[in-house]
Amino acid sequence: MKSIGLKLWSGMMLLVVFMLIVLWLFQIVFLEKFYMTMQVDTLEKKSEEIVQELSTFHDLSFIKDERYRPKALESFIYTYHLNVEIINESGQVLYQMTSNPEQQSHNSFKRSFDQVTEQVIKGERVQTTFEHPRFGNTILFIGLPIMKIGGANEDPEQVGALIVNAPMAPVSDTANILKKQLLYITLILLAAAFVIAFMISRHLSNPILKINQAAKKIAKGNWNIDVETKSKDEIGQLAITIKEMAGDLKKSDQLQKEFIGNISHELRTPLSLIRGYAETIRDVSGSQPEKREKHLEVIIRESERLARLIEDILNLSQLESGVIKLMLTRINIWEVLEDTRTRFSNLAQNNEIDLVVSSAEAIQALGDYAKIEQVLINLVGNALNHSHSGGRIELKATDMGDRVKIEVKDNGEGIPKEALSSIWDRYYKVKNQNREKRIGSGLGLAIVKNILIAHKSEFGVESTLGEGSTFWFILKKGDEF
């Protein structure tokens, strides 16, 4: 299997070779054709401009007088090394300028010239080439009739013709020079392309190879990876993302291990109690009604605790997988707050905690009643876990116009600053000093987070260690999220 570096190098070298081939084709193979085409087009255009000016003459014989000749004529002749004749309608030469008299003295040249003259006097436009037998070069003939511009009702009348012959410069010598020059250029470009392509491919492939090695380590569960790269492009951003992902996976793996340990402990405790008291009933208290009832009460309580733990795990799994669909309705906020307060009133009273609702009765918002109630139950349960006797928990709703802000405030233990960003994680758990009165499974805030995300709600927490915490979330009043 080819490496990515070799593929990049091969691709760039192929591109350079292709460009060199195109350069050779256009500079050598097609050079003569391009030159001839461009030269003929230029001479024909310039000749037509001269004819256009001559067609305005009342009498072409004026061309013999230098004062009346078109100024562009001699410039045209000297610039392109031309031989030019201007004749009248009967073939009489009115003006002639020859840059190479020896060339025109050859018989074959005269025959070609006479043929062109005959055709152009007949009113034909002529463009042909002639290869000189002595000099070996190609000569271009252009013959254009000169038409006198008449009145509005008069047809144009031919009064003469312009005959141009121009030696076409041989391209072979130029091509040979270009071949040598292109040979050197090709060698230099190939050498430079070889080095530059190697450097570029190495520069691009090395970070990718590092990322690949890092991904293999991550796949094996090794989170300590090094994918440092100096590039600031997409590859550099990918390296940073891989590194951040490894950090997140390491954290998730650590929290998952802690979670499994915690859940194992949580499951072991009620199961041990249930088994122990069941054996006690079987062996000791089965015939003693009073003791049997107490032992059965413990078994029932621990069974309920075990059921709550399993239910929370299932709820969290369903929320994160998106299986649960929201049943959106108009929620009376005061009603759901009051229902939550009633549910926890006995527990709060037993722990000497004041649990109050602060909300107007008419406030309504859009949401799933059961899920919002579950959010409040988890938040209040969390607040009770971290509140002391004599404390206060307030369930508050504030009308914000098109939205409603709901808060659960307590004046309990508070949360350390370093833990605030992690408390919503499904495996994270803040240590609780009051474990003997703890309720819930430890998954409450992860469930809250997923329910509120499903509602597209803003949510957060404000806490000061030793002073208490305020958990809040916002619901919209409108018909849609």
Protein Blocks (a to p, Z undefined) as FASTA:
>chain_A
ZZfklmmmmmmmmmmmmmmmmmmmmmmmmmmmmmmmmmmmmmmmmmmmmmmmmmmpmblk
lmmpmklpcfklmmmmmmnopadddddfkopafbdcdfblmlmmpmklmmmmmmmmmmmm
nopacddddddfklopacddddddddddddfkbccddfbdcddddddddfklmmmmmmmm
mmmmmmmmmmmmmmmmmmmmmmmmmmmmmmmmmmmmmmnopabdcfbdfbfbfklmmmmm
mmmmmmmmmmmmmmmmmmmmmmmmmmmmmmmmmmmmmmmmmmmmmmmmklmmmmmmmmmm
mmmmmmmmmmmmmmmmmmmnomaccddddddfklmmmmmmmmmmmmmmmnopacdddddf
kbccdddfklmmmmmmmmmmmmmmmccehiacddddddehjaccdddddfbebpafklmm
mmmpmkbccddfklmlggcjhlmmmmmmmmmmmnopacdddddehiapcddddddfbfbZ
Z
